Amino acid sequence: MQSTEWLTVIEPDGRTREHEHGLDAAGLVHCYRTMLAVRIFDETSMKLQRSGRIGFSIPNKGIEATQVGAASALEKSDWIFPSYRDFGMALYHGVSPLEMMHNMFGNAADGARGRQMPVHFSFAEPIRFVSISSPIGTHIPQAVGVAYSFQVRREPRVVLASFGDGGTSSLGFHSGLNFAGVWKSPVVFLCQNNGWAISCPSEEQTASTSYAIKAAAYGMPGVIVDGNDLLAVRKAVRDAVARARRGEGPSLIEAKTYRMGGHSTSDDPTRYVPKAELEAWAARDPIARFRRFLEQQKIWTSALEERLT
């Protein structure tokens, strides 16, 4: 039986447990600013959609630490097969907000030339960010196929496949993990358990004690991590990436976080999300938590904030 304890590094008050995260002050500030960029991009997109200037967006509020923490554990040569709630992974690796906003409008500067829906980003540089796909779970076996190609070519690359808790109910999840386990492919599966698969809560979706425990059926390790703790997510993904790069096969990581908004701009979460539950998770806001950590480390100061803003 795998542990159900959450991996945590940063306590809610900003204090940290003994841990070597491998980031210098500039790297930590970059993580924080990327999370802020996700929040701002998200809020701007919501306003644009509500004013009728774009047709669609996917709220990211509350899950920024999972995205950015995972992205920080990857090399530029690695590939990302994202879910549609992974704005921060592209932003962390140097994709500009303007380039992403071109996609939201589907204008002439959009890399897909308006052939994709808003939010369906894809980038070849500065990191391989494979096109976001609306059908749930279809990208998971695709990620495994790319990872297997790296094995065949003997290339030291790793693939990150990111999906929500709803993605674990897809056929792609089961077939993808099965093939990856058999082939020992260099792929890291990141399940962002944000509480809701649209309006379906976890207890109505699986009888398992966790999503991470499903890893045992496919012959790989599974770990549960506090998804609102950027350094904990970074550690879990970093360890899994190192394992994959050594040729030891895939891993499944369940990041426990919370979507503090609707599934999309077409959704009204007030119809099914308990107010008290939302308030409890809002108190664990990952951006505020990471800022407290930076302040305790004397990295984020009022002088730095004034200079950067």
Secondary structure as a PSIPRED ss2 file (coil, helix, strand):
# PSIPRED VFORMAT (PSIPRED V4.0)

   1 M C   1.000  0.000  0.000
   2 Q C   1.000  0.000  0.000
   3 S C   1.000  0.000  0.000
   4 T C   1.000  0.000  0.000
   5 E C   1.000  0.000  0.000
   6 W C   1.000  0.000  0.000
   7 L E   0.000  0.000  1.000
   8 T C   1.000  0.000  0.000
   9 V C   1.000  0.000  0.000
  10 I E   0.000  0.000  1.000
  11 E C   1.000  0.000  0.000
  12 P C   1.000  0.000  0.000
  13 D C   1.000  0.000  0.000
  14 G C   1.000  0.000  0.000
  15 R C   1.000  0.000  0.000
  16 T E   0.000  0.000  1.000
  17 R C   1.000  0.000  0.000
  18 E C   1.000  0.000  0.000
  19 H C   1.000  0.000  0.000
  20 E C   1.000  0.000  0.000
  21 H C   1.000  0.000  0.000
  22 G C   1.000  0.000  0.000
  23 L C   1.000  0.000  0.000
  24 D C   1.000  0.000  0.000
  25 A H   0.000  1.000  0.000
  26 A H   0.000  1.000  0.000
  27 G H   0.000  1.000  0.000
  28 L H   0.000  1.000  0.000
  29 V H   0.000  1.000  0.000
  30 H H   0.000  1.000  0.000
  31 C H   0.000  1.000  0.000
  32 Y H   0.000  1.000  0.000
  33 R H   0.000  1.000  0.000
  34 T H   0.000  1.000  0.000
  35 M H   0.000  1.000  0.000
  36 L H   0.000  1.000  0.000
  37 A H   0.000  1.000  0.000
  38 V H   0.000  1.000  0.000
  39 R H   0.000  1.000  0.000
  40 I H   0.000  1.000  0.000
  41 F H   0.000  1.000  0.000
  42 D H   0.000  1.000  0.000
  43 E H   0.000  1.000  0.000
  44 T H   0.000  1.000  0.000
  45 S H   0.000  1.000  0.000
  46 M H   0.000  1.000  0.000
  47 K H   0.000  1.000  0.000
  48 L H   0.000  1.000  0.000
  49 Q H   0.000  1.000  0.000
  50 R H   0.000  1.000  0.000
  51 S C   1.000  0.000  0.000
  52 G C   1.000  0.000  0.000
  53 R C   1.000  0.000  0.000
  54 I C   1.000  0.000  0.000
  55 G C   1.000  0.000  0.000
  56 F C   1.000  0.000  0.000
  57 S C   1.000  0.000  0.000
  58 I C   1.000  0.000  0.000
  59 P C   1.000  0.000  0.000
  60 N C   1.000  0.000  0.000
  61 K C   1.000  0.000  0.000
  62 G C   1.000  0.000  0.000
  63 I C   1.000  0.000  0.000
  64 E H   0.000  1.000  0.000
  65 A H   0.000  1.000  0.000
  66 T H   0.000  1.000  0.000
  67 Q H   0.000  1.000  0.000
  68 V H   0.000  1.000  0.000
  69 G H   0.000  1.000  0.000
  70 A H   0.000  1.000  0.000
  71 A H   0.000  1.000  0.000
  72 S C   1.000  0.000  0.000
  73 A C   1.000  0.000  0.000
  74 L C   1.000  0.000  0.000
  75 E C   1.000  0.000  0.000
  76 K C   1.000  0.000  0.000
  77 S C   1.000  0.000  0.000
  78 D C   1.000  0.000  0.000
  79 W E   0.000  0.000  1.000
  80 I E   0.000  0.000  1.000
  81 F E   0.000  0.000  1.000
  82 P C   1.000  0.000  0.000
  83 S C   1.000  0.000  0.000
  84 Y C   1.000  0.000  0.000
  85 R C   1.000  0.000  0.000
  86 D C   1.000  0.000  0.000
  87 F H   0.000  1.000  0.000
  88 G H   0.000  1.000  0.000
  89 M H   0.000  1.000  0.000
  90 A H   0.000  1.000  0.000
  91 L H   0.000  1.000  0.000
  92 Y H   0.000  1.000  0.000
  93 H C   1.000  0.000  0.000
  94 G C   1.000  0.000  0.000
  95 V C   1.000  0.000  0.000
  96 S C   1.000  0.000  0.000
  97 P H   0.000  1.000  0.000
  98 L H   0.000  1.000  0.000
  99 E H   0.000  1.000  0.000
 100 M H   0.000  1.000  0.000
 101 M H   0.000  1.000  0.000
 102 H H   0.000  1.000  0.000
 103 N H   0.000  1.000  0.000
 104 M H   0.000  1.000  0.000
 105 F H   0.000  1.000  0.000
 106 G C   1.000  0.000  0.000
 107 N C   1.000  0.000  0.000
 108 A C   1.000  0.000  0.000
 109 A C   1.000  0.000  0.000
 110 D C   1.000  0.000  0.000
 111 G C   1.000  0.000  0.000
 112 A C   1.000  0.000  0.000
 113 R C   1.000  0.000  0.000
 114 G C   1.000  0.000  0.000
 115 R C   1.000  0.000  0.000
 116 Q C   1.000  0.000  0.000
 117 M C   1.000  0.000  0.000
 118 P C   1.000  0.000  0.000
 119 V C   1.000  0.000  0.000
 120 H C   1.000  0.000  0.000
 121 F C   1.000  0.000  0.000
 122 S C   1.000  0.000  0.000
 123 F E   0.000  0.000  1.000
 124 A C   1.000  0.000  0.000
 125 E C   1.000  0.000  0.000
 126 P C   1.000  0.000  0.000
 127 I C   1.000  0.000  0.000
 128 R E   0.000  0.000  1.000
 129 F E   0.000  0.000  1.000
 130 V C   1.000  0.000  0.000
 131 S C   1.000  0.000  0.000
 132 I C   1.000  0.000  0.000
 133 S C   1.000  0.000  0.000
 134 S C   1.000  0.000  0.000
 135 P C   1.000  0.000  0.000
 136 I C   1.000  0.000  0.000
 137 G C   1.000  0.000  0.000
 138 T C   1.000  0.000  0.000
 139 H H   0.000  1.000  0.000
 140 I H   0.000  1.000  0.000
 141 P H   0.000  1.000  0.000
 142 Q H   0.000  1.000  0.000
 143 A H   0.000  1.000  0.000
 144 V H   0.000  1.000  0.000
 145 G H   0.000  1.000  0.000
 146 V H   0.000  1.000  0.000
 147 A H   0.000  1.000  0.000
 148 Y H   0.000  1.000  0.000
 149 S H   0.000  1.000  0.000
 150 F H   0.000  1.000  0.000
 151 Q H   0.000  1.000  0.000
 152 V H   0.000  1.000  0.000
 153 R H   0.000  1.000  0.000
 154 R C   1.000  0.000  0.000
 155 E C   1.000  0.000  0.000
 156 P C   1.000  0.000  0.000
 157 R C   1.000  0.000  0.000
 158 V C   1.000  0.000  0.000
 159 V E   0.000  0.000  1.000
 160 L E   0.000  0.000  1.000
 161 A E   0.000  0.000  1.000
 162 S E   0.000  0.000  1.000
 163 F E   0.000  0.000  1.000
 164 G E   0.000  0.000  1.000
 165 D H   0.000  1.000  0.000
 166 G H   0.000  1.000  0.000
 167 G H   0.000  1.000  0.000
 168 T H   0.000  1.000  0.000
 169 S H   0.000  1.000  0.000
 170 S C   1.000  0.000  0.000
 171 L H   0.000  1.000  0.000
 172 G H   0.000  1.000  0.000
 173 F H   0.000  1.000  0.000
 174 H H   0.000  1.000  0.000
 175 S H   0.000  1.000  0.000
 176 G H   0.000  1.000  0.000
 177 L H   0.000  1.000  0.000
 178 N H   0.000  1.000  0.000
 179 F H   0.000  1.000  0.000
 180 A H   0.000  1.000  0.000
 181 G H   0.000  1.000  0.000
 182 V H   0.000  1.000  0.000
 183 W H   0.000  1.000  0.000
 184 K C   1.000  0.000  0.000
 185 S C   1.000  0.000  0.000
 186 P C   1.000  0.000  0.000
 187 V E   0.000  0.000  1.000
 188 V E   0.000  0.000  1.000
 189 F E   0.000  0.000  1.000
 190 L E   0.000  0.000  1.000
 191 C E   0.000  0.000  1.000
 192 Q E   0.000  0.000  1.000
 193 N E   0.000  0.000  1.000
 194 N C   1.000  0.000  0.000
 195 G C   1.000  0.000  0.000
 196 W E   0.000  0.000  1.000
 197 A E   0.000  0.000  1.000
 198 I C   1.000  0.000  0.000
 199 S C   1.000  0.000  0.000
 200 C E   0.000  0.000  1.000
 201 P E   0.000  0.000  1.000
 202 S H   0.000  1.000  0.000
 203 E H   0.000  1.000  0.000
 204 E H   0.000  1.000  0.000
 205 Q C   1.000  0.000  0.000
 206 T C   1.000  0.000  0.000
 207 A C   1.000  0.000  0.000
 208 S C   1.000  0.000  0.000
 209 T C   1.000  0.000  0.000
 210 S C   1.000  0.000  0.000
 211 Y C   1.000  0.000  0.000
 212 A H   0.000  1.000  0.000
 213 I H   0.000  1.000  0.000
 214 K H   0.000  1.000  0.000
 215 A H   0.000  1.000  0.000
 216 A H   0.000  1.000  0.000
 217 A H   0.000  1.000  0.000
 218 Y H   0.000  1.000  0.000
 219 G C   1.000  0.000  0.000
 220 M C   1.000  0.000  0.000
 221 P C   1.000  0.000  0.000
 222 G E   0.000  0.000  1.000
 223 V E   0.000  0.000  1.000
 224 I E   0.000  0.000  1.000
 225 V E   0.000  0.000  1.000
 226 D E   0.000  0.000  1.000
 227 G C   1.000  0.000  0.000
 228 N C   1.000  0.000  0.000
 229 D C   1.000  0.000  0.000
 230 L H   0.000  1.000  0.000
 231 L H   0.000  1.000  0.000
 232 A H   0.000  1.000  0.000
 233 V H   0.000  1.000  0.000
 234 R H   0.000  1.000  0.000
 235 K H   0.000  1.000  0.000
 236 A H   0.000  1.000  0.000
 237 V H   0.000  1.000  0.000
 238 R H   0.000  1.000  0.000
 239 D H   0.000  1.000  0.000
 240 A H   0.000  1.000  0.000
 241 V H   0.000  1.000  0.000
 242 A H   0.000  1.000  0.000
 243 R H   0.000  1.000  0.000
 244 A H   0.000  1.000  0.000
 245 R H   0.000  1.000  0.000
 246 R C   1.000  0.000  0.000
 247 G C   1.000  0.000  0.000
 248 E C   1.000  0.000  0.000
 249 G C   1.000  0.000  0.000
 250 P C   1.000  0.000  0.000
 251 S E   0.000  0.000  1.000
 252 L E   0.000  0.000  1.000
 253 I E   0.000  0.000  1.000
 254 E E   0.000  0.000  1.000
 255 A E   0.000  0.000  1.000
 256 K E   0.000  0.000  1.000
 257 T C   1.000  0.000  0.000
 258 Y C   1.000  0.000  0.000
 259 R C   1.000  0.000  0.000
 260 M C   1.000  0.000  0.000
 261 G C   1.000  0.000  0.000
 262 G C   1.000  0.000  0.000
 263 H C   1.000  0.000  0.000
 264 S C   1.000  0.000  0.000
 265 T C   1.000  0.000  0.000
 266 S C   1.000  0.000  0.000
 267 D C   1.000  0.000  0.000
 268 D C   1.000  0.000  0.000
 269 P H   0.000  1.000  0.000
 270 T H   0.000  1.000  0.000
 271 R H   0.000  1.000  0.000
 272 Y C   1.000  0.000  0.000
 273 V C   1.000  0.000  0.000
 274 P C   1.000  0.000  0.000
 275 K H   0.000  1.000  0.000
 276 A H   0.000  1.000  0.000
 277 E H   0.000  1.000  0.000
 278 L H   0.000  1.000  0.000
 279 E H   0.000  1.000  0.000
 280 A H   0.000  1.000  0.000
 281 W H   0.000  1.000  0.000
 282 A H   0.000  1.000  0.000
 283 A C   1.000  0.000  0.000
 284 R C   1.000  0.000  0.000
 285 D C   1.000  0.000  0.000
 286 P H   0.000  1.000  0.000
 287 I H   0.000  1.000  0.000
 288 A H   0.000  1.000  0.000
 289 R H   0.000  1.000  0.000
 290 F H   0.000  1.000  0.000
 291 R H   0.000  1.000  0.000
 292 R H   0.000  1.000  0.000
 293 F H   0.000  1.000  0.000
 294 L H   0.000  1.000  0.000
 295 E H   0.000  1.000  0.000
 296 Q H   0.000  1.000  0.000
 297 Q C   1.000  0.000  0.000
 298 K C   1.000  0.000  0.000
 299 I C   1.000  0.000  0.000
 300 W C   1.000  0.000  0.000
 301 T C   1.000  0.000  0.000
 302 S H   0.000  1.000  0.000
 303 A H   0.000  1.000  0.000
 304 L H   0.000  1.000  0.000
 305 E H   0.000  1.000  0.000
 306 E H   0.000  1.000  0.000
 307 R H   0.000  1.000  0.000
 308 L H   0.000  1.000  0.000
 309 T C   1.000  0.000  0.000
